[in-house]
Structures are given as C-alpha cells and as structure tokens.
Amino acid sequence: MTAPVIVCSTGTEAPEEAEATLTLGRKVAAASGTDVRWLLLGAAPDGYADVARRHGVAAVDIAGGDGIDEGDADVLVAAVARYWERSPGQVLVFAQTFSTRDIAPRVAARIGAAVVTNAVDVDAGGDAGLEVSAAAFGGDTRVLYAVTPGVACVVTLQPNAIEPTAADGTAPEPAVEKLDLDLSGVVRGVRVVEAARSDGPRLEDADVIVAGGRGLKSAENYQLVVELAALLGGMAGASRPIVDDGWIDSAHQVGLTGKITRPALYVAAGISGATQHVVGCTAAKTLVAINTDADASIFRHARYGIVGDCLEILPELIRSARDRGVRR
Ligand SMILES: Cc1cc2nc3c(=O)[nH]c(=O)nc-3n(C[C@H](O)[C@H](O)[C@H](O)COP(=O)(O)OP(=O)(O)OC[C@H]3O[C@@H](n4cnc5c(N)ncnc54)[C@H](O)[C@@H]3O)c2cc1C
C-alpha cells in the first residue's frame, strides 16, 4: 500500500480547522488507496476518538511532553521529524496557524519533503501524482503545484478553504497509541512565553458579518456596523486600515493578514475591495457592498451593490432590521 497520509494537529487550530485537515487527508488517502493517520501533538482534544471515527482515521498517535505541550517550535519540529522516521507518509497535512506557518517548512527541510503553504486543495491519483492548489501573491492568484511522484509533501491548509465533512458510513474504532518520542538533545532556540487566546465566538465561524472600512470616516461610526451586525445575529468585521487606526481590535480584521471568513452573508460598508481584503470574504455565499464609488472593486465580488453613502444606508438598514425584528 502507498504510504499513509498523515494529518498533524498541534493544538493551535480550532476544532473545525482540524476537521478540515482530516477531510482533506481522507480525500487524498482515498484517491491514492491508503489510510489516514492522525498525529496529535500536545494534549489530545476532548472527543478526539469520535472525531477520528467520523473521519475514518485508521490510527491516532498522540505525543506530548515538555516543549510539545507548550508548543515550542523547535521541539515540535523535532517531534514531527522523529515521528516521520518511524512512520513515514506520502503527505503531511497541517491546518495553517500562526504556529504551523513556522514549523511546516522546517519539518519539510528535516524530512526531505516538498512544502506548499496557503494550500486550498490537494488532488491525488492522476498520472501527474499529487497536485496542490494554493493561494499566492496576496491571495489574488491560485497556483497549481505538481509534486514529483515519489517525493513526500508537507501542506498547510488555509482556514476555511474546505468545508469539514464526515466520511460516509461508519468507520471502525481507530487504533490509538501514546508515543514516547526521544527528544533529548533538542536545542530550544525560542520558547513560547505567552500565547493569548480569545475565548469568544470567532469571526471565521460567523454566519453573518457586517464589516466596515475607511468609508465610515470615524471610529464612532463603526458603531453602526456593530449595531447592524448584532441585529442580524452576526459579528462585526473590519478592513485593515481601521484596525491599524485603532477603531477596533485586530480580532475583527478580515483579509490576508486577518481572518479568512466564509459566512452566509457579508455586508461590506465603505470598503474599497482591495485584493488583500477580498481574499478574506469572497467565500461568502452572498456579499452585499455599500460604496459611494460605483467603480469600486468591491462591486466586482458583490451579489448586491448599493451605490451610496454608508452613513445614510447603515442607519436605514438598522431601522428596518429593528422594525421587522430581523434576527437570524
Ligand atoms: C501585505 C498587505 C496585507 C494586507 N492585509 C490586509 C487585510 O488583511 N485586510 C484588509 O482589509 N486590508 C489589508 N491590506 C490593505 C489593503 O491593501 C487596503 O489598503 C485596505 O483593504 C483598504 O481598506 P478600506 O477599503 O477600508 O479603505 P480604502 O481603500 O480607503 O477604501 C475606502 C472605500 O470607502 C468608500 N467610501 C468613502 N466614503 C464612503 C461613504 N460615505 N459611504 C460608502 N463608501 C464610502 C470609498 O469609495 C472607498 O472605496 C493589506 C495590504 C498589504 C500590502
């Protein structure tokens, strides 16, 4: 049998991101007639065995201990490399997080594999072998990489690139093994001293997002966005300049250097539609744009466009949502 697909979770990804990597791993494994093994680094998340079964994972390998639990990059790189020595795979999939952005290329170098970051999909099974699609050049370009047959590949999957879906049918209970990897001699060049984590709802998971940009003119007017988002049962998003100007904190930033979202409804008020913003919202099912400039690029991505002043239109939408008692 072809070497397995290995999906690695480091604990820095959200549960749905881990499930998206398992969905992708399953697709690649099915196309190449192999299994998925799930490597969990650090404390195994609650319910991992159910998740593994839902995704038809053949085996779960768990490794923890000093440095792994804290997410120290040097230790994680060494741990994955040691694991690969004992059970090599054909593909190693990570969810793309602040941590795996650092470790994936280093792991690839250690194990002699190719690496593709910002991946949005992987196809296997054709004559060309493995093909990885990835976002490039600020997200406005898709690049298709062909991996040379016989060369292993490390892939980091962009958030929200694919929908997590369970496997068909019922899979047997996966084999679970707690590993004791020999990490003696690993030099810890950097250590995680503090990793702030926000506990509230995540913009990436919101079904409705009302986002504002520089067209709102002032920090006070951002309240219009917050109010409409709350009335629609959604969350408030923002373009980068207004985050940079301190109107709202960076947890709300949408785009290349912010959050990649996939809501049912995305309302962009006073946002020009720069590529670096749009990459974070084009997966929305319905995008509504409000802009005074009829030529603004955001309209190229919008299902509904309103050419007008968002400082007049947002209060109207708020009034109308209140009058109708709209709440999703
Ligand atoms: C490496 C890099 C990474 C980046 N990452 C991100 C990112 O993650 N997210 C992000 O958003 N940006 C990002 N940017 C910045 C990006 O290129 C744009 O500069 C930014 O998205 C523009 O924000 P904006 O649309 O709010 O402002 P502007 O470009 O100034 O657009 C304001 C818009 O509001 C309209 N407007 C003005 N008045 C009104 C009104 N009264 N009513 C309605 N419309 C009005 C204008 O016509 C205009 O279209 C990045 C840039 C770089 C170089």
The ligand as a Gaussian input file, in Angstrom:
#p B3LYP/6-31G(d) Opt

LIG

0 1
 C        0.775000      42.859000       2.735000
 C       -0.565000      43.520000       2.893000
 C       -1.533000      42.876000       3.645000
 C       -2.792000      43.453000       3.793000
 N       -3.753000      42.789000       4.510000
 C       -4.986000      43.312000       4.601000
 C       -6.034000      42.614000       5.266000
 O       -5.846000      41.528000       5.830000
 N       -7.266000      43.188000       5.297000
 C       -7.539000      44.396000       4.711000
 O       -8.675000      44.862000       4.778000
 N       -6.560000      45.073000       4.077000
 C       -5.297000      44.581000       4.013000
 N       -4.316000      45.293000       3.404000
 C       -4.630000      46.681000       2.960000
 C       -5.357000      46.727000       1.630000
 O       -4.436000      46.726000       0.575000
 C       -6.221000      48.004000       1.536000
 O       -5.401000      49.127000       1.737000
 C       -7.372000      48.053000       2.541000
 O       -8.130000      46.864000       2.470000
 C       -8.260000      49.241000       2.221000
 O       -9.173000      49.411000       3.268000
 P      -10.531000      50.193000       3.002000
 O      -11.252000      49.577000       1.879000
 O      -11.227000      50.301000       4.320000
 O      -10.023000      51.663000       2.665000
 P       -9.947000      52.456000       1.292000
 O       -9.137000      51.717000       0.293000
 O       -9.519000      53.832000       1.643000
 O      -11.435000      52.461000       0.747000
 C      -12.492000      53.166000       1.342000
 C      -13.687000      52.971000       0.451000
 O      -14.806000      53.605000       1.022000
 C      -15.539000      54.263000       0.019000
 N      -16.261000      55.353000       0.677000
 C      -15.793000      56.566000       1.076000
 N      -16.778000      57.231000       1.722000
 C      -17.848000      56.419000       1.737000
 C      -19.147000      56.539000       2.271000
 N      -19.536000      57.647000       2.956000
 N      -20.024000      55.537000       2.081000
 C      -19.663000      54.405000       1.393000
 N      -18.437000      54.241000       0.876000
 C      -17.546000      55.232000       1.053000
 C      -14.520000      54.726000      -0.986000
 O      -15.125000      54.912000      -2.267000
 C      -13.527000      53.566000      -0.964000
 O      -13.879000      52.602000      -1.935000
 C       -3.062000      44.727000       3.214000
 C       -2.078000      45.359000       2.469000
 C       -0.846000      44.764000       2.320000
 C        0.199000      45.480000       1.496000

